[in-house]
Amino acid sequence: MARGYGHFRKPGEHFRCAGRCVQWRGCSSPRRAVGSCLFPRRGSEEGRARCELGLPSAPPRCKRVSPAPSAMALAGRTAMWWARLRSPCPCAAPLCLPPWLPAGPAACERLYSSPGKEKLDMSTYPVENIRNFSIIAHVDHGKSTLADRLLEITGTISKTARNKQVLDKLQVERERGITVKAQSASLFYSHEGVNYLLNLIDTPGHVDFSYEVSRSLSACQGVVLVVDANEGIQAQTVANFYLAFEAQLAIIPVINKIDLKHADPERVEKQIEKVFDIPTDECVRISAKQGTNVEKVLQKIIEKIPPPQCNTADPLKALVFDSTFDHYRGVIANIALFGGEIQKGHKIVSAHTKKRYEVNEVGILTPNEQPTLKLYAGQVGYVIAGMKEVTEAQVGDTLFLYKQPVEPLPGFKSAKPMVFAGMYPVDQTEYNNLKSALEKLTLNDSSVTIHRDSSLALGAGWRLGFLGLLHMEVFNQRLEQEYNMSVILTAPTVPYKAILSSAKLIKEHGKAEITIINPAQFPDKISVSEYLEPTVLGTIVTPQEYIGKIIVLCQDRRAVQKDILYIDEHRVMLKYLFPLNEIVLDFYDALKSLSSGYASFDYEDAGYQAADLIKMDILLNGNPVEELATITHSDKAYATGKLLCERLKDAIPRQLFEIAIQAAIGKRIIARETLKAYRKNVVAKCYGGDITRRMKLLKRQAEGKKLMRKIGNVEVPRDAFIRVLKREPDK
């Protein structure tokens, strides 16, 4: 750069460089030109002008600036540099800056925040003017649509026709049309001349993501319970109500979709009163799609939900209820403050890791990140503190100020996985990349459990625990979309238990009762006194006309009826004790098919019970496929084995040799299917002549097929594992 100055500048000529008005004095050395020859003359007009602006009259020599600016700051400074270099005289051209850069004395300051975002002052919202609440409901009852209208009414987002599920940011949420990740947003609302800060958390509605709901409720003092005016109370509505009721939160019932042709809000109000014991006059009738009466919901939130019980004067105590990973800024932790205040520059400590960090940025979500000067007690926001490892931000962790320790908050009860599946990279060279992707994704989805595993056929991998089959499919889809990782998922299983009778095995495991999450670890019956299978208490809400078919379906799945309640003259609520293995794969699909989509289902853990379990292996040409081994009840072994063989026959592509697909219990084969080989017509060239010629060609072909069958490898497609285990509704 300095050589360029000598070529194009004349001695005494004024120009701008690095934010300073300078004069070229002539120099024979390009190196000295940068260090000593570029500065305003003392007492010159340019120097006096810079003093009035509060800018230095000369640049420091050989001074390193730390920390390094962000990418946007570098782009802005580069534009500023060239704009000033093109100016021949300080009086002729003022500072030419891009529109997002500040003017005047602030022009030379470094920019760390996002462009165009001014830091907010949150001190104007005392604790008594803060309301923290969640929106809970059954799936597809209008939670996200209501959140959109609340964001529009409070002016958080502009009102446009494109505002559909604004808080559903993930690609998988857009594609499937469901919420799978709780998202928060801060709203500013004026009611009766008082400014309020409303912190909203939109939660998922499917049973597989109930852990997201329970985690979100820990940062709230109240909930908005949304019920569809057409469908009424559903199974997940009941489950979410009791989650909020047990947490002692204020509950505001809202009846949505009153604009529908067949809406019956009076019937739904009676259901709410009968099931939840909430008076009908407390229900708010709205249409979130059209915006009808949504303003009343905001007023009810301010009147009924209490402010958080905390004090700014107390020491800092912040609960981490969610976190994400950014490649450039590290871990971004979503926090709820239960005391004190936090700002940039504070030294904070994690109660879980005991590590110390310096806060780089704090802010709120509106729903995008909005930096603030400080966060105060009772508020919900985010903090960036230079956490570079994904293991450093544990959900449920407590943050406090350095040398001001506090009692850690209770945190969250660990999620209990309902489904386990093996996950392996398609190519073992991608193992480390997949490991990194899993760590970052489980930071954002803390309900997934991970154990290292290995397979003879698939190599090194992991055994992952999920809350349900939909949870597993969504996790796999996010892995592909967000991290571009293709994986092999094995057949999903549930966790069984075995009580050992062999003293040798008890000594080996260190306890008499072991948990089995992988069918390959299933112990022989000789060394076990009793097998235990997990059970769940299922709740089914269905129209009365489908009750007969649903009872038959439940009995077929070895369920035991516990209770039956008529919500009104049209709807019935059934309670059954199910073996988890019978419902986890396809019970929900079968239930929806039998009830024409009107029935809903929810379940909760009910412990373990004794069962007659056996391990069933799948053999391909006599070789066991470890990934397709399953644990099943002895009464259903034959039906399950035959069904698996039939499904596998459809899933595996035909080969040049015959494939024998067998289901075996120990040494006994209980079912078999044969996948015929592709066959070339070797006798096509024979016309007429002796039959021995035909027989000779066919015999040679049969010998070749037999040899090929011995040495041939059967490849099972990646998506076959889930498709094989899903049963048809009529079977």
Buried (B, 14 or more C-beta within 10 A) or exposed (E): EBEEBBEEBEEEBBBBBBBBBBBBBEBEEBEEBBEBBBBBBEEBEBBEBBEEEEBEBBBEEEEEEEEEBBEBBEBBBEBBBEBBBEBEEBEEEEBEBEEBBEEEEEBBEEBBBBBEEEBBEBEEBEBEBBBBBBBBBBBBBBBBBBBBBBBBBBEBBEEEEEBEBBBBEBEBBEEBEBBBBBBBBBBBBEBEEEEBBBBBBBBBBBBBBBBBBBBBBBBBBBBBBBBBBBBBBBBBBBBBBEBBEEEEBBBBBBBBBBEBEEBBBEBBBBBBBBBBEBEBEBBBBBBBBEBBBBBEBBEBBBEBBEBBEBBBEBEBBBBBBBBBBEEEBBBBBBBBBBBBBBBBEBEBBBBBBEEEBEBBBBBBBBBEBBBBEBBBBBBBBBBBBEBEEBEBBBBBBBBBBEEBEBEBBEBBEEBBBBBBBBBBBEEEEBBEBBBEBBBBBBBBBBBBBBEEBEBEBBEBBBBBBBBBBBBBBBBBBBBBEBBEBEBBBBBBBBBBBBBBBBEEBBEEEEEBEBEBBBBBEBBEBEBBEBBBBBBBBBBBBBBEEBBEBBBEBBEEBBBEEEEEEEBBEBBBBBBBBBBBBBBBBBBBBBBBBBBEEBBBBBBEEBEBEEBEBBBBBBBBBEEBBBBBBBBBBEEBBBBBBBBBBBBBBEBBEEBEBBBBBBBBBEEEBBBBBEBEBEEEEBBEEEEEEEEEEEEBBEEEBEEBBEEBBEEBEBEBEEEBBBEBBBBEBEE
